[in-house]
């Protein structure tokens, strides 16, 4: 029963437009969810949305975010962006949303399954959402062209590692994909003795890498065609997408370099102006149901949001964060600092890339 946002909503009984920037009210059995497009969309619909529609006898309108974070829409509309659920966002965005009071508070009363979530989740984000899944920052490389990278500097100093042949075959991620760009730069900084509180080494590395960059990817999905035609040979990428494309036969390996890596919390939240908050809370709770967790994570190669999911294959467990012990090994940067520094780091990145 999934509806495209482009189709008429006339069939939804009781749907009426309301005043305000982008805000709409729908029938009690209609929910609008915004999340990513591409292969994510297909997997999300099959493993989460369709089962939700069946269980709650409702219609879900999929508001595709085109690979960009939806929080700017929440902010621009003061919490009434026209959708009920932010299906995918990141910890820095939830921190901003909590500070600006644009997301609904979330407790076990609204989302009972929160009691089963990773302990880490309650410290990664403020109580205005859930962490439904986890990933981590991986390094991917074209196994047909390059030897396996072992350090984050093999990317940031690709010319030193691989020589002039790599020129034009390196991708950097743009500020519109800020968490991926920021985490990759933090690992570059850490590899040179810095970190999120001292990013000067990362921007020096960006200056050195610039002559080798062939493409700036605005979104993770935008990088995929360059992978498919093997124009990109090395880049930082999220572990889930890296594993997904490797499983589909693209000649790319993915690894965690010797300096370690950063975990990414994949979050969901309810804007304060959501038209159907009751069903929105049910959706967040549903995403943490064991069978839904297992189905989505196995299809998208991401780690679950709770450590008690049984039945994962050994190969999946080896690559993912499935236990509290595995979670304890993950590095989590100061996302509050990252959120506060987003504008400053973006301007520095733009200045380097534009000169």
C-alpha positions in Angstrom: 0.0 0.0 0.0 3.0 2.3 -0.3 2.2 5.6 -1.8 4.5 7.9 -3.8 4.6 11.5 -2.5 4.1 12.5 -6.1 0.7 10.7 -6.3 -2.5 12.2 -5.1 -3.5 11.8 -1.5 -7.1 12.2 -2.3 -7.8 8.6 -1.5 -6.6 9.0 2.0 -9.8 9.6 3.9 -9.8 12.8 5.9 -6.6 14.2 4.5 -6.6 18.0 4.6 -4.0 20.7 4.1 -3.1 22.9 7.0 -1.4 26.3 7.3 2.3 26.6 7.8 5.5 25.8 6.0 5.2 22.4 4.4 2.9 21.1 7.2 0.0 18.7 6.2 -2.4 16.7 8.3 -3.4 13.2 7.1 -5.9 10.6 8.1 -5.1 8.6 11.3 -4.1 5.6 9.2 -1.5 7.5 7.1 2.1 8.1 8.0 4.7 10.1 6.0 8.4 8.9 6.4 11.4 10.5 4.8 14.5 8.4 4.1 17.1 7.8 1.4 16.6 6.7 -2.2 18.3 4.1 -4.4 18.9 0.6 -3.1 18.3 1.8 0.5 14.8 2.7 -0.5 14.1 -0.7 -2.0 15.4 -2.6 1.0 13.7 -0.2 3.5 10.3 -0.6 1.8 10.5 -4.4 1.7 11.9 -5.1 5.2 10.3 -2.3 7.2 7.6 -0.3 5.6 5.5 -3.1 4.0 5.5 -5.1 7.2 4.5 -2.0 9.2 1.7 -1.2 6.8 0.4 -4.7 7.2 0.6 -4.8 11.0 -1.0 -1.4 11.5 -3.4 -1.4 8.5 -2.1 2.0 7.4 -0.6 3.7 4.3 3.0 5.0 4.3 4.0 7.9 2.1 7.7 7.7 1.3 9.2 11.1 1.1 12.6 10.5 -0.5 15.4 12.6 0.8 17.6 12.1 -2.2 20.6 11.1 -0.1 20.8 14.3 1.9 20.0 14.7 5.5 16.5 15.9 6.1 17.3 18.1 9.1 17.6 21.3 7.2 14.0 20.9 6.1 13.0 20.4 9.8 14.8 23.5 10.8 13.5 25.6 7.9 9.9 24.8 8.7 10.4 25.1 12.5 9.6 21.4 13.0 6.7 21.1 10.5 8.5 19.7 7.4 5.5 17.8 6.0 6.7 14.4 7.2 6.0 12.5 10.4 9.2 10.5 10.8 12.8 11.3 10.0 13.6 7.7 9.0 17.4 8.3 8.6 19.6 11.0 10.2 22.8 11.1 12.3 23.7 11.9 15.9 25.0 15.4 15.1 21.7 16.3 13.6 19.7 14.9 16.5 22.0 16.9 18.9 21.2 20.1 16.9 17.5 19.2 16.8 17.4 18.7 20.6 19.2 22.0 21.1 16.7 23.8 18.9 13.8 21.9 20.3 12.5 20.6 17.0 12.2 16.9 17.8 9.7 15.2 20.1 11.2 13.7 23.3 11.4 9.9 23.2 11.2 7.7 26.2 10.3 4.0 26.8 6.7 5.2 27.2 6.6 6.3 23.5 9.0 3.6 22.3 9.0 0.5 24.7 11.7 -1.3 22.7 14.2 1.4 23.8 14.8 -0.8 26.9 16.5 -3.4 24.6 18.8 -0.9 22.7 22.5 -0.8 23.0 23.6 0.9 26.2 25.8 3.2 24.1 22.8 4.6 22.3 21.6 6.6 25.3 24.9 8.4 25.4 25.4 8.8 21.6 22.2 10.8 21.1 19.9 13.0 23.3 16.5 11.6 24.2 14.8 12.8 21.1 15.0 9.7 18.9 16.3 6.2 18.5 19.4 4.6 17.1 17.9 1.8 14.9 21.2 0.6 13.3 24.9 1.2 13.4 27.6 1.3 10.7 31.2 2.3 10.8 33.6 4.2 8.5 35.4 1.8 6.2 38.1 2.2 3.6 37.2 0.8 0.2 39.5 0.2 -2.8 39.5 -1.3 -6.2 41.0 -4.7 -5.8 41.8 -5.0 -9.5 43.9 -1.8 -9.5 45.4 -1.1 -6.1 47.0 -3.1 -3.3 45.0 -3.2 0.0 45.3 0.1 2.0 46.4 -0.4 5.6 46.3 3.2 6.9 44.0 6.1 6.6 47.0 7.9 5.2 47.0 5.5 2.2 43.9 7.5 1.2 44.9 10.9 2.4 48.3 10.6 0.9 47.3 8.5 -2.1 50.0 9.9 -4.3 52.7 8.8 -1.9 51.2 5.3 -1.5 50.2 4.5 -5.1 52.0 7.0 -7.3 50.7 9.2 -10.1 48.5 6.4 -11.5 46.0 7.1 -8.8 45.5 10.8 -10.0 41.9 11.4 -10.9 40.7 8.2 -9.3 40.3 9.5 -5.8 36.9 10.6 -4.4 36.2 13.1 -1.7 32.8 13.5 -0.1 31.3 17.0 -0.1 29.8 18.9 2.9 26.2 17.9 1.9 27.3 14.4 3.1 28.8 16.0 6.2 29.0 13.0 8.6 31.0 10.9 6.1 33.2 13.9 5.2 33.8 14.8 8.8 34.5 11.3 10.1 37.0 10.7 7.2 38.8 14.0 8.0 38.8 13.1 11.7 40.5 9.8 11.0 43.0 11.7 8.8 43.7 14.1 11.6 44.1 11.3 14.1 46.6 9.5 11.8 48.7 12.7 12.0 48.4 13.3 15.7 45.3 15.5 15.7 41.6 14.8 16.1 38.3 16.5 16.2 39.7 19.1 18.6 42.7 19.7 16.3 41.7 19.4 12.6 44.6 21.3 11.2 46.4 18.1 10.1 43.2 17.0 8.2 43.0 20.3 6.2 46.7 20.0 5.4 46.0 16.5 4.1 43.1 17.8 2.0 45.4 20.4 0.4 47.9 17.6 -0.5 45.1 15.3 -1.8 43.4 17.9 -4.0 45.5 17.3 -7.1 44.5 13.6 -7.0 40.8 14.1 -6.6 38.7 13.2 -9.6 35.3 13.6 -8.2 33.5 15.3 -5.3 30.4 13.1 -4.3 27.5 15.1 -2.9 25.9 11.9 -1.5 27.0 8.3 -0.9 24.7 7.2 -3.7 26.3 9.7 -6.1 29.6 7.8 -5.7 28.1 4.5 -6.8 28.3 5.1 -10.6 32.0 5.9 -10.3 32.4 2.6 -8.5 30.5 0.7 -11.1 32.6 2.0 -14.0 35.8 1.7 -11.8 36.6 5.4 -12.1 37.0 5.6 -8.4 39.8 3.4 -6.9 39.9 4.4 -3.2 37.7 6.4 -0.8 36.2 6.3 2.7 32.7 4.8 2.7 30.1 3.5 5.1 30.5 -0.2 5.9 27.0 -1.1 5.0 27.1 0.3 1.5 30.6 -1.1 1.0 29.5 -4.6 1.9 26.3 -4.3 -0.2 28.2 -3.4 -3.3 30.9 -6.0 -2.7 28.2 -8.6 -2.4 26.7 -7.5 -5.7 30.0 -8.3 -7.5 31.7 -4.9 -7.7 35.5 -5.4 -7.5 35.9 -3.5 -4.2 37.2 -4.6 -0.9 36.6 -2.8 2.4 38.7 -2.7 5.5 39.3 -0.9 8.8 42.8 0.6 8.7 45.3 0.2 11.5 44.4 3.4 13.2 40.9 2.1 13.8 37.6 3.7 12.8 34.5 5.6 13.9 31.1 4.1 14.5 28.1 5.8 12.9 24.7 5.8 14.7 21.8 5.7 12.2 19.0 7.5 13.9 15.3 8.2 13.5 13.1 10.9 15.1 9.7 12.6 15.1 9.5 16.4 14.3 7.5 18.4 16.7 5.1 19.4 14.0 4.4 15.8 12.8 0.7 15.3 11.9 0.5 11.7 13.1 2.7 11.4 16.2 0.9 8.4 17.6 1.7 6.3 14.5 5.1 7.9 14.2 6.1 6.6 17.7 4.7 3.1 16.7 7.0 3.3 13.6 10.1 4.0 15.8 9.2 1.2 18.1 8.6 -1.2 15.1 12.1 -0.5 13.8 13.5 -1.9 17.0 11.5 -5.1 16.8 13.8 -8.2 16.6 12.5 -9.6 13.4 12.5 -6.2 11.6 16.0 -5.5 12.9 17.3 -8.8 11.6 15.5 -8.6 8.2 16.7 -5.0 7.5 20.3 -5.5 8.8 20.9 -8.7 6.8 19.6 -7.0 3.6 21.5 -3.8 4.0 24.6 -5.1 5.8 24.3 -2.9 8.8 24.6 -3.6 12.5 21.5 -3.8 14.7 20.3 -1.2 17.2 20.0 -3.8 20.0 22.5 -6.5 21.1 20.1 -9.4 21.7 19.2 -10.3 18.1 19.8 -14.1 17.6 20.4 -16.0 14.4 22.9 -13.9 12.5 25.3 -15.9 10.4 28.9 -16.1 11.7 30.2 -14.2 8.7 27.8 -11.4 9.4 28.8 -11.3 13.1 32.5 -11.1 12.1 31.8 -7.9 10.1 29.2 -6.2 12.2 28.6 -4.8 15.7 26.2 -7.3 17.2 27.2 -7.5 20.9 28.0 -5.1 23.7 31.6 -6.4 23.6 31.9 -5.4 19.9 30.3 -2.1 20.6 32.9 -1.4 23.3 35.6 -1.5 20.7 34.1 1.2 18.5 35.3 4.8 18.6 32.7 7.5 19.0 33.9 11.1 18.4 32.4 14.1 20.2 29.3 14.6 18.1 28.3 17.7 20.0 31.6 19.3 18.9 31.1 18.0 15.3 27.6 19.6 15.2 29.0 22.9 16.5 31.9 22.9 14.0 29.9 21.9 10.9 29.8 25.4 9.5 33.4 26.2 10.3 34.7 23.0 8.8 32.5 23.3 5.7 33.8 26.8 5.0 37.4 25.6 5.4 36.7 22.7 3.0 35.1 25.0 0.5 38.0 27.4 0.6 40.6 24.7 -0.1 38.6 23.0 -2.8 37.8 26.3 -4.6 41.3 27.6 -4.9 
